[in-house]
Amino acid sequence: MSQGLPVSRVVNVTVDMSPRAASARNFGALLIMGASSVIDPVERMRAYSSVEEVATDFGTAAPEYQAATLYYQQSPRPVDLYIGRWVSKASAGMLRGAILTSEQAKISNFTGVTDGAMKITVNGKAVNVTGVDLSKETNLNGVAQRIAEKITTATVLWDANNSRFTVVSSTAGKNSSVGYVTAPDSGTDLTALTLLSQAAGASPVAGMDGETAAQAVETLADFSSAWYGLIVAADLSADDATAIAAFIGASSTSRIFGLTTQDTAAIDATRTDDIASVLKKGNYGRVFTQYSTSSPWAAASAFGRAFTVNFGGNNTTITLKFKQEPGITAELLRTSQADALAAKNCNVFVRYDNETAILQEGVMTNGDFFDERHGLDWLQNYVQNNLYNLLYTSTTKVPQTDSGGTRLLASVEQSMEQAVNNGLIAPGVWNGGAIGQLSPGDTLTKGYYAWIQPMAEQAQADREKRKAPPIQVACKLAGAVHFADVLITVVR
């Protein structure tokens, strides 16, 4: 029988949940790009949160690990790290098997096989694997070796870190390939045990011809927007470095590139052909160079310190000058050598005669201070993301009226308040041009001034396209004290 009329006939209540706000970018994430073959060209990049994880994958001799140790030795300790693959030489095609569970990886599943068989295609040619005896094996490395003995054109490996079998072609380049494993005509089928079939979820990885460092950076930039800083843990030519610098500078996504030079020409004021001089001439505002004779990846330490800044906190911004670099030996320089580096906008961790050592000067190759470049990249994204979320999460439209403009302006001002709170900007005298009611010489009492053009003054064409009037912000960077002079007058 009916339970009665629904209450919604009289009172109808609906719930409209706004979408989740878009996340802001992480300006504390470093990408170390290296040429080690641990990460294949399809996977391209892995995330890490500790140096122990890096050691597990790469061992302690790899350049990627050595750069990561400098990054993670900083105090406070950074967290977010990515390692990306540079295919500097032609890579081999491979078949990456699906991950085995702990139950599937038990050796007892394999030792009952005395006549294992499977079919596989390597470099376009079919290979029949037969007569694989696994009865005497004690681990999966041995299983991989017994299968590999039956294939002359490829190597079979057991990847213990990722719990999977891989088959790697013995040739390299774009014509190198390994196809899926399929069931044999006779013998004990190995496809279900190895998980190298298409049905099991195996992944073929095509071989590649070698790529330039800049091409690898472009690929990794397109692969993920998660990283902000870049260190290349491999030898770079001057052409490689300038090509990467040009790409980072032109990219629509803000990033920075750290380069360490061990060339003593950098400390020679008469030399202008060293990489620090070349990058300075290029006026690259997103490149940080450091001179170090003790480590080819010293810039990773500087980035590790900078990337611990929490822009969401109070008074959290820093200057890189005066900071320490654990794991880096401080340079003993003459004044003329230090001046040469400063003139080339090349940073150095250097010893002073009071038994201290500091990183100086904390600048980009065009002379901008690192903390300002880092902070302004954060600010641009923070303002952009907050304004986007105002439009994206609003359950009703933001009207194209002065009241709607006020809502947009309030969002921008709220973002600017956080820049004051974290110490990036501060009150001061405005030395720029007139904006709205602000004139040159006026004091920015809040550290910033925000203005939006009145709706009545908006061009009709822009209104019809539903554009907001321009929002302009004037702000004053807080800066940082790097030098001081004290004059002492003594009378008798």
Phi and psi in degrees as a GROMACS rama.xvg file:
@    title "Ramachandran Plot"
@    xaxis  label "Phi"
@    yaxis  label "Psi"
@TYPE xy
-65.4683  140.937  SER-2
-88.5372  4.32621  GLN-3
112.32  168.675  GLY-4
-70.6493  146.624  LEU-5
-68.7023  141.276  PRO-6
-60.8445  -27.7179  VAL-7
-61.0586  -15.6494  SER-8
-65.5624  -26.5961  ARG-9
-104.281  -49.3898  VAL-10
-126.324  111.697  VAL-11
-109.283  117.439  ASN-12
-115.233  128.109  VAL-13
-121.541  151.147  THR-14
-113.942  124.14  VAL-15
-114.05  107.369  ASP-16
-92.9596  127.588  MET-17
-70.9552  153.627  SER-18
-68.1966  156.577  PRO-19
-67.1221  140.758  ARG-20
-65.3217  147.251  ALA-21
-67.8241  142.305  ALA-22
-79.6188  146.81  SER-23
-78.113  160.927  ALA-24
-71.4448  157.593  ARG-25
-97.0319  113.506  ASN-26
-97.0042  23.9422  PHE-27
-128.33  28.7814  GLY-28
-114.257  127.076  ALA-29
-105.857  139.329  LEU-30
-108.489  122.314  LEU-31
-101.147  116.412  ILE-32
-100.261  127.059  MET-33
-137.924  169.906  GLY-34
-100.71  1.85479  ALA-35
-62.6787  147.9  SER-36
-88.2367  12.2141  SER-37
-59.9856  -42.1955  VAL-38
-100.538  125.927  ILE-39
-80.6191  165.927  ASP-40
-64.4644  -20.4942  PRO-41
-82.117  -46.1259  VAL-42
-65.9021  -43.2049  GLU-43
66.1667  -41.3829  ARG-44
-150.019  140.531  MET-45
-127.912  149.517  ARG-46
-95.8322  143.381  ALA-47
-136.288  154.595  TYR-48
-129.5  4.29694  SER-49
-157.648  157.492  SER-50
-71.2643  -25.0961  VAL-51
-63.2611  -39.3308  GLU-52
-64.455  -39.0833  GLU-53
-65.0304  -43.3858  VAL-54
-62.0156  -37.2921  ALA-55
-61.0957  -40.4251  THR-56
-82.9095  -41.5898  ASP-57
-106.919  -14.092  PHE-58
76.9982  178.676  GLY-59
-97.5827  -1.93589  THR-60
-97.405  -14.9887  ALA-61
-71.2159  144.148  ALA-62
-57.734  -34.31  PRO-63
-61.0712  -41.3041  GLU-64
-67.281  -43.177  TYR-65
-62.5741  -39.0963  GLN-66
-68.6916  -38.6582  ALA-67
-65.1425  -35.3799  ALA-68
-64.0238  -37.8894  THR-69
-66.8193  -39.3659  LEU-70
-63.4391  -46.8633  TYR-71
-81.743  -12.6038  TYR-72
-76.3124  -12.1853  GLN-73
-65.3404  156.414  GLN-74
-133.043  121.1  SER-75
-60.429  156.565  PRO-76
-84.4403  127.236  ARG-77
-70.2031  167.46  PRO-78
-118.344  -53.5566  VAL-79
-85.8669  123.018  ASP-80
-140.323  138.72  LEU-81
-123.687  145.298  TYR-82
-120.677  127.316  ILE-83
-116.937  156.82  GLY-84
-95.9652  128.314  ARG-85
-104.935  115.544  TRP-86
-83.712  78.0764  VAL-87
-73.8014  -24.5572  SER-88
-127.223  162.701  LYS-89
-54.6241  134.707  ALA-90
-106.541  154.95  SER-91
-85.198  146.56  ALA-92
-69.1861  150.497  GLY-93
-152.058  163.756  MET-94
-117.923  118.185  LEU-95
-99.1114  114.593  ARG-96
-71.8652  163.721  GLY-97
-70.1251  158.581  ALA-98
-74.8794  129.406  ILE-99
-83.5547  139.434  LEU-100
-72.6188  167.808  THR-101
-61.1374  -32.4242  SER-102
-71.3648  -42.7831  GLU-103
-68.5346  -25.5761  GLN-104
-86.7792  3.49151  ALA-105
-67.9864  132.213  LYS-106
-63.3294  -24.2865  ILE-107
-64.0379  -22.0687  SER-108
-70.3331  -19.7388  ASN-109
-105.683  -27.8637  PHE-110
-70.1238  -13.14  THR-111
-80.7944  -4.69195  GLY-112
-90.7529  124.045  VAL-113
-119.763  -11.7989  THR-114
-137.352  47.9  ASP-115
-61.7418  146.738  GLY-116
-153.044  156.593  ALA-117
-169.507  166.003  MET-118
-115.636  142.65  LYS-119
-150.589  149.357  ILE-120
-109.897  123.96  THR-121
-121.776  123.458  VAL-122
53.6217  37.3092  ASN-123
84.3618  -1.32806  GLY-124
-114.063  134.177  LYS-125
-73.1401  139.032  ALA-126
-127.432  125.955  VAL-127
-97.7794  117.6  ASN-128
-98.2198  123.122  VAL-129
-138.821  162.307  THR-130
66.6783  34.5558  GLY-131
-84.7878  117.789  VAL-132
-103.696  114.24  ASP-133
-109.886  10.2345  LEU-134
-66.4412  -23.6583  SER-135
-103.907  4.52447  LYS-136
-78.4535  147.405  GLU-137
-114.251  -8.73258  THR-138
-154.134  171.637  ASN-139
-76.7716  -18.2304  LEU-140
-61.9025  -41.1492  ASN-141
-65.6505  -38.2937  GLY-142
-58.8602  -46.7343  VAL-143
-61.6102  -39.4592  ALA-144
-65.4718  -41.0049  GLN-145
-64.9666  -37.7662  ARG-146
-69.1971  -41.8917  ILE-147
-61.1179  -32.1238  ALA-148
-61.1913  -20.7954  GLU-149
-95.2543  -1.86884  LYS-150
-123.317  117.268  ILE-151
-88.2985  -13.6539  THR-152
-106.749  6.98691  THR-153
-156.042  163.981  ALA-154
-115.745  138.536  THR-155
-108.042  130.609  VAL-156
-129.114  150.701  LEU-157
-103.999  117.773  TRP-158
-93.1621  94.7568  ASP-159
-67.6105  -33.5308  ALA-160
-62.366  -36.0726  ASN-161
-110.346  4.27405  ASN-162
53.993  56.0177  SER-163
-152.118  155.797  ARG-164
-90.069  146.041  PHE-165
-132.553  147.631  THR-166
-119.84  122.694  VAL-167
-117.408  127.172  VAL-168
-64.0621  149.91  SER-169
-82.5893  -4.91399  SER-170
-110.214  167.136  THR-171
-133.201  160.892  ALA-172
111.067  178.682  GLY-173
-66.9763  -18.195  LYS-174
-92.1139  0.158006  ASN-175
-84.9532  131.793  SER-176
-157.329  155.604  SER-177
-135.183  124.3  VAL-178
-90.6803  177.339  GLY-179
-64.5476  150.732  TYR-180
-80.5054  137.333  VAL-181
-125.327  167.67  THR-182
-67.7512  144.355  ALA-183
-82.1542  169.309  PRO-184
-76.0181  -28.1958  ASP-185
-152.568  170.172  SER-186
88.5469  177.079  GLY-187
-79.8141  120.992  THR-188
-67.8985  123.69  ASP-189
-92.9167  -4.89793  LEU-190
-63.8196  -40.9208  THR-191
-70.6508  -29.8342  ALA-192
-77.8666  -38.9755  LEU-193
-89.0978  -16.5939  THR-194
55.3648  41.6716  LEU-195
-103.11  10.8938  LEU-196
-94.3379  163.171  SER-197
-63.5736  -40.1876  GLN-198
-63.5908  -32.0466  ALA-199
-77.3602  -15.7553  ALA-200
103.474  18.9261  GLY-201
-66.9779  157.127  ALA-202
-129.295  115.132  SER-203
-72.3382  141.573  PRO-204
-121.65  113.844  VAL-205
-69.3202  147.427  ALA-206
-68.3704  156.639  GLY-207
-131.76  146.533  MET-208
-74.8916  159.602  ASP-209
-62.7368  151.046  GLY-210
-123.786  158.14  GLU-211
-75.8066  164.371  THR-212
-61.4077  -40.8864  ALA-213
-64.9271  -38.4796  ALA-214
-63.3311  -38.5959  GLN-215
-65.2771  -42.0797  ALA-216
-63.1973  -41.925  VAL-217
-59.8565  -42.7601  GLU-218
-64.4161  -44.1787  THR-219
-68.9956  -31.3698  LEU-220
-67.7669  -40.206  ALA-221
-72.7556  -30.0228  ASP-222
-66.6334  -40.1026  PHE-223
-156.277  141.549  SER-224
-97.4472  9.90964  SER-225
-71.7099  -25.9618  ALA-226
-96.5013  151.239  TRP-227
-115.796  -48.67  TYR-228
-98.5005  151.319  GLY-229
-129.764  130.235  LEU-230
-125.344  132.578  ILE-231
-101.27  113.767  VAL-232
-92.4405  62.5973  ALA-233
-165.498  162.276  ALA-234
-67.4037  132.697  ASP-235
-120.515  137.349  LEU-236
-81.0715  167.546  SER-237
-61.3872  -37.4075  ALA-238
-65.9931  -40.0797  ASP-239
-58.5375  -48.1907  ASP-240
-62.5996  -45.2059  ALA-241
-69.5446  -33.7897  THR-242
-66.6369  -40.7839  ALA-243
-65.7148  -43.57  ILE-244
-59.3761  -41.2653  ALA-245
-64.9742  -41.8394  ALA-246
-66.6927  -46.3365  PHE-247
-60.6525  -40.2698  ILE-248
-68.281  -32.0938  GLY-249
-90.551  -14.0857  ALA-250
-63.1666  142.756  SER-251
-72.9216  -18.7369  SER-252
-98.3428  123.817  THR-253
-68.3048  127.82  SER-254
-148.255  167.949  ARG-255
-133.488  155.409  ILE-256
-124.931  126.056  PHE-257
-106.301  128.243  GLY-258
-129.126  131.606  LEU-259
-105.675  132.726  THR-260
-115.164  138.27  THR-261
-110.804  8.54886  GLN-262
-76.7281  119.78  ASP-263
-66.6621  -11.092  THR-264
-61.8184  -22.2109  ALA-265
-65.4034  -29.3696  ALA-266
-96.104  8.72601  ILE-267
-102.472  112.879  ASP-268
-65.117  -20.4155  ALA-269
-85.0351  -10.2376  THR-270
-94.2068  134.132  ARG-271
-125.53  9.34198  THR-272
-103.701  1.1992  ASP-273
-75.0684  163.995  ASP-274
-65.6572  -33.2308  ILE-275
-63.7929  -42.6059  ALA-276
-66.1412  -41.8287  SER-277
-61.6228  -44.5432  VAL-278
-69.6471  -34.523  LEU-279
-64.2631  -43.6259  LYS-280
-59.9696  -33.0435  LYS-281
-74.0622  -9.36384  GLY-282
56.8141  41.7874  ASN-283
-79.4773  115.861  TYR-284
-85.6303  -3.56672  GLY-285
-119.644  23.6383  ARG-286
-122.211  133.414  VAL-287
-117.103  117.256  PHE-288
-107.56  147.616  THR-289
-139.497  140.341  GLN-290
-97.6536  129.424  TYR-291
-154.378  127.984  SER-292
-89.1881  -12.599  THR-293
-93.7404  -23.067  SER-294
-150.408  134.976  SER-295
-78.2868  -2.75316  PRO-296
-124.249  28.5396  TRP-297
-58.4066  -31.3202  ALA-298
-61.5455  -22.7023  ALA-299
-62.7766  -33.2218  ALA-300
-67.9982  -43.273  SER-301
-61.2409  -42.8256  ALA-302
-65.6949  -36.2277  PHE-303
-60.1824  -38.951  GLY-304
-70.649  -44.437  ARG-305
-65.2897  -33.8435  ALA-306
-81.0845  3.59053  PHE-307
-89.8356  -3.75441  THR-308
-66.2242  128.441  VAL-309
-102.288  101.684  ASN-310
-69.2263  -11.3411  PHE-311
-87.085  -1.29686  GLY-312
-95.4335  -170.355  GLY-313
-106.829  125.99  ASN-314
53.3325  49.501  ASN-315
-105.705  -12.6462  THR-316
-72.6176  152.593  THR-317
-134.445  167.715  ILE-318
-107.625  145.381  THR-319
-74.2572  -24.361  LEU-320
-62.7668  146.665  LYS-321
79.337  -1.83022  PHE-322
-81.045  160.61  LYS-323
-94.797  158.557  GLN-324
-131.009  85.8202  GLU-325
-57.5685  133.52  PRO-326
91.8518  -8.26057  GLY-327
-108.562  129.791  ILE-328
-77.2041  127.256  THR-329
-66.4769  139.492  ALA-330
-78.7135  142.008  GLU-331
-100.811  105.854  LEU-332
-119.334  150.229  LEU-333
-78.7802  161.075  ARG-334
-57.3657  -41.7141  THR-335
-63.3611  -34.415  SER-336
-71.9524  -41.2223  GLN-337
-63.7589  -39.3881  ALA-338
-64.9829  -36.3607  ASP-339
-63.2127  -44.055  ALA-340
-63.3172  -43.4903  LEU-341
-61.9724  -39.6555  ALA-342
-65.792  -27.1463  ALA-343
-94.5509  7.30586  LYS-344
54.3997  40.0013  ASN-345
-110.108  126.301  CYS-346
-81.7879  161.257  ASN-347
-157.892  142.788  VAL-348
-92.6612  110.192  PHE-349
-128.77  149.822  VAL-350
-92.3441  140.921  ARG-351
-107.795  165.276  TYR-352
-80.8768  8.41919  ASP-353
-105.705  23.4151  ASN-354
67.3096  27.9484  GLU-355
-119.818  163.531  THR-356
-137.825  138.843  ALA-357
-138.986  158.654  ILE-358
-85.7669  129.494  LEU-359
-140.308  150.396  GLN-360
-99.9867  -1.96127  GLU-361
75.0478  46.1288  GLY-362
-125.276  159.931  VAL-363
-86.0828  170.622  MET-364
-67.679  -17.6225  THR-365
-92.5013  2.28213  ASN-366
98.2562  -12.061  GLY-367
-64.8086  147.037  ASP-368
-76.0777  139.714  PHE-369
-56.6165  -45.4731  PHE-370
-64.0159  -31.2753  ASP-371
-72.6831  -41.464  GLU-372
-61.609  -47.0086  ARG-373
-62.1278  -48.3714  HIS-374
-66.5593  -40.4763  GLY-375
-70.767  -31.2474  LEU-376
-63.1455  -43.3815  ASP-377
-61.964  -45.9512  TRP-378
-62.0339  -43.9617  LEU-379
-57.7567  -46.0874  GLN-380
-69.0362  -37.1389  ASN-381
-65.9923  -46.4747  TYR-382
-63.5474  -46.3636  VAL-383
-60.1674  -46.8884  GLN-384
-67.4943  -41.2586  ASN-385
-66.3707  -39.9868  ASN-386
-68.3908  -38.9232  LEU-387
-60.7372  -44.8682  TYR-388
-66.5923  -29.6633  ASN-389
-60.6807  -44.1435  LEU-390
-75.1236  -36.4695  LEU-391
-75.4093  -39.0521  TYR-392
-95.0149  -7.21568  THR-393
-66.09  129.076  SER-394
-76.8509  -15.4414  THR-395
-127.097  165.975  THR-396
-72.2231  152.776  LYS-397
-86.9116  111.634  VAL-398
-68.2043  152.405  PRO-399
-86.9405  58.2745  GLN-400
-129.78  174.781  THR-401
-63.0528  -32.4161  ASP-402
-67.9911  -36.8606  SER-403
-66.7185  -40.045  GLY-404
-61.7695  -35.6677  GLY-405
-64.248  -36.8332  THR-406
-65.183  -40.776  ARG-407
-64.0257  -44.389  LEU-408
-64.1423  -37.8095  LEU-409
-63.7217  -37.1847  ALA-410
-64.3024  -43.6038  SER-411
-64.2543  -43.8838  VAL-412
-64.0407  -36.9432  GLU-413
-62.9854  -39.1234  GLN-414
-65.3182  -42.7858  SER-415
-64.7352  -33.0364  MET-416
-59.9295  -37.5473  GLU-417
-68.9032  -31.8688  GLN-418
-66.7403  -31.8079  ALA-419
-71.686  -42.1519  VAL-420
-63.1877  -39.7423  ASN-421
-85.1729  -6.0085  ASN-422
96.5124  7.18849  GLY-423
-72.2056  -43.1844  LEU-424
-122.057  161.204  ILE-425
-155.647  161.427  ALA-426
-56.9848  148.406  PRO-427
177.96  179.581  GLY-428
-86.035  133.099  VAL-429
-81.6801  122.413  TRP-430
-108.042  4.42632  ASN-431
-89.6144  -166.719  GLY-432
-78.2061  173.088  GLY-433
-69.7181  137.126  ALA-434
-136.483  120.699  ILE-435
55.094  -119.639  GLY-436
-93.4586  3.93127  GLN-437
-92.5755  132.806  LEU-438
-121.013  156.192  SER-439
-56.3533  136.564  PRO-440
94.3244  -13.8417  GLY-441
-70.4661  152.492  ASP-442
-92.4641  127.484  THR-443
-83.1043  91.4632  LEU-444
-66.4477  -27.4972  THR-445
-96.5821  -6.75373  LYS-446
96.3672  -11.5195  GLY-447
-155.206  162.475  TYR-448
-141.056  127.013  TYR-449
-116.539  140.497  ALA-450
-144.954  140.725  TRP-451
-124.387  138.42  ILE-452
-62.7901  135.425  GLN-453
-59.0176  145.502  PRO-454
-60.498  -32.703  MET-455
-65.0994  -22.2851  ALA-456
-93.8991  -0.18577  GLU-457
-73.7236  142.033  GLN-458
-65.1236  140.496  ALA-459
-60.4165  -37.4511  GLN-460
-61.8781  -39.7096  ALA-461
-69.191  -37.8095  ASP-462
-63.1819  -40.8285  ARG-463
-67.3754  -23.9394  GLU-464
-88.6195  2.56683  LYS-465
61.4611  35.5643  ARG-466
-85.2518  146.039  LYS-467
-79.648  151.615  ALA-468
-62.6563  158.34  PRO-469
-59.4776  137.488  PRO-470
-108.131  124.592  ILE-471
-117.073  140.401  GLN-472
-128.929  130.106  VAL-473
-108.1  131.02  ALA-474
-143.741  161.622  CYS-475
-120.674  120.292  LYS-476
-66.3753  142.876  LEU-477
-71.5288  -27.7808  ALA-478
66.7292  -166.826  GLY-479
-160.423  148.525  ALA-480
-83.8011  120.449  VAL-481
-110.472  -22.3585  HIS-482
-139.28  156.855  PHE-483
-149.567  143.326  ALA-484
-118.72  133.757  ASP-485
-122.948  124.53  VAL-486
-106.881  120.145  LEU-487
-112.268  121.576  ILE-488
-105.793  126.171  THR-489
-116.221  132.121  VAL-490
-121.749  159.056  VAL-491
